[in-house]
Amino acid sequence: MSIHERRHYLEGKLDRTSQEDMELVYMDLRKTYEGIEDPQDITQELINHYFDIKDKELTADHRDIFRLTPEQRMHDFKDPCRPNKKFLKEKGDAIDNICELLGIEKDRNFHEQIKEREIYEEDIKKSDWYRYVLTYKFLITEIFGLTVGADFEENPLKFTKMFCFKALGISCELVQSKGMHPDDHKGLWKEHMKQDIYRKHYGGTPRGDLKKRIYSDDWINKKVDNEENLTREEQRLRRLRKHIKINLNQPRYKRYLSSFEKSPLLNIEIKNEIGYIKQTRGRT
């Protein structure tokens, strides 16, 4: 029995065992994602992507909308009553802003640009994405089906993480703030004492580690505000804050890897124009 025949058999079987259900899921994973040759290739990030994103093709569409030209996005914006409206311009505006925060550029493959990184509350609050969501939160809820929480202004991490995952298919997680073990950051205290940061900017070097953390955290905030690069030790301390972690292992959903030139959205103008003409003729 071939793999295709086995799959067809299992799909039609009404009394499948749990083992057969797992076999069917494994077959579907291999069909849906690149790079799965063995069950060990199935990561937690991939499992979350497979089960928690209902419309994966829509996330691929959203990635492609990012690369559409302004003229292509305007296709259904000029006629709000056009059937099968895709909200290309409206969605594109939102996606442009989040991609600027993520450091993703238009002229390169979207998936290849997703890198492991952390996004902090202060990063979001100084971004165009933050201001866009505050201004157009009701529109975002309408066109993406994702509810912007009432607490977004004070706590933008939760919705930003949800948008990255649900709208764009980016594997990420919300990491809660953590306590500090003093021994883990002695390197940073020495670094800041060597640079004379405590004495120059905070009136002297504190004895306690808790006070050192408060001063070092504040110094990190100032460097971030000034867009200065953090040292390795400063990055370690900053990671104790609540943040979004963009995962290193991004699920290789097959549509994400295909060429933009093959995107179904590039044919949308022709297909929608034919449908629109047919409906118009039917009304005359």
Summary of the structure (lengths in Angstrom):
residues: 284
radius of gyration: 24.1
end to end distance: 55.8
largest distance: 84.4
contacts: 748
relative contact order: 0.14
helix: 61%
strand: 5%
